[in-house]
Amino acid sequence: MKRFILFLCFAFCENAKLPPNFQKCNRNQADLKECVLKAAQNGISQLTRAYDKINIPNLEPFEVPEVIVGQGSGTVAVDQNFKNCKFSGFYKMKLEQFEFDFDKKILHILGTFPDITKKCDYELDGKVLLLPIKGTGKSTVVLENLVADVVFPFEEY
């Protein structure tokens, strides 16, 4: 995910060596918010192939070697370990907001993923209510109309 966000931020630097098919915005232009939103939406839709010159991998699928969800407490206490995960659908995100606050050094992104699919190998170990649960196998999770509202701190170089 860090590379995904790094790409989006990188795409809006004036001096970035991006391929010509990526729109750039100047932070001093009057319509910066609109330009950045349009450029981000355009950039996201192009992430279905790698851009080796700027170290951006193909994000369709987005591969994550391992995801660990700790046990927690309460009636559902299950350790969840996922390996060899492949997420697909990031490039379909529909942005509603993509704004830089240069004074506070934050990036606010609001958008909807029509569908995200996660396929992984899994291991579960814990308890649900008082019943022990343990298992391994293949998993598929499909999330529809997932709304993402995230705020990222950033640094300027």
N, C-alpha and C positions, 0 to 999 in steps of 0.2 A: 504494500500500500504506500510505503514511503516513496518508492520510485514513481508511482502514479501521481502523487501530489507534487513531488519534485519536478516532474515533467510539466505539470500544469503551471507551476510557478515560473519555471524556466522559460516557458513559452511566451511570457509577457515581458521579458527583458529586451530592451531595444537592441543590445549588441549580441544577443544569442545567435549562434550559428545554426538556425533551424532550417530545415528544407523549405523551399519556397511555397509549398502548399499549406504551411501553417501561417495564420494571420498573426501579426504583431501589433501591439498597442504602445503608444507613447504615454507615459504617466502624466504628462503635461497637457494632453489634449482635452478639450472641453467635454467630450462625450466618453470619458474613460470607462465609466461603469458599463455602458452599453457595449463598447468595443471589447472589453475584457470578457463580458458574458458571451458575446458572439464568438470570440476567438476560442474561449474555453470549450464551448459546445462543439465548435468545428474540430478542435484538437482531439477531444475525447472520441469523437466518431472515427478518427483515423488511427486509433491505437490497436488496430487489428493486425498490424505488422510491426516488426522491429525497426528501429532507427539506430543502427550500430554506431554511426558517427557521433551521436550525442548520448550514447549509452542508455537508450530507452528500449526495453524489451517488448516483445509482442505481449499484449495484455489479454489476448483472446486465444487460449485461456490464460488467466493469471495463476501462476503456479506458486504454491506456498508449501515448503517442505514439512512444516509441522505447526499445529495449532493445539494448545493445551488449555482446557477449561478446568479450573480448580474445583474441588469438591463443594465448597461452601458449607452452609449449615441449614438446619431445618428439616422439613419432611423429605426433601429431595437433596441428597448428598451423594453426588456421583462424580468421580473423576472422569473426564472425557479427554481422550488423546486422539487427535486426528493426524494422519500422516499422508503424504503424497497428495495434497489437496489441489484441485483444479477448480477455479472459480470462473464462470463465464457469464457474460452479460454486462460487464462494466462499461463497455463502449456505447451502450444504449441509453446511458443516463441522460435525463432531460433536466437541464439546469434552470432554476428559477432565480438564483442569486449566485454570483461569484465576485466577491468584492474584497479588495485590499484596503486595509486601514493602515496607511504608511506611518501615521503618528503612533498608534498603539502596536504596530508591527504584528497584525493578525490578518489572516485570510478567512473569510466566512463563505462557506459553500452550502447552498441549499438546493436539493434536487431530488428527483425520483428515478429509481431504477425500475423499469417495467417488469423485469424478471432477472434474478441472479440465481444461478445454479451452482451448488457446491458439491463436488464429488470427492470423497476421501476414503481411505482405509481408517477404521476406527477401533478403539479399545475403550470399553466402559468398565468401571469398577466402583461399587458403592451400594447405597441403599435408597430405596423409594419407600416412604413410610417405614415400616420395619422389615420389609422384604429385601433380601440381598439381590443385587443385579450385577451381572458380569457378562461381558460379551465382546466379540470381535467380528469384523467383517467389513463389507463395503457399505458406504452410506451415500445417499443422494438427498440433498435438501434443496428445495425450490422456494425462493422468496419472491412474492409478487407485489408490485407497487410498493417497494421499500423506499421510505422517505429517509434521506440522509440530511441532517442538519449539523454540520461540524464547523468548529473553529480551530484553526491551526496557528500557532505562533510562527513567525519567520524572522530571519535575519537578512540584512542587506549586505552584499559584498561589493 
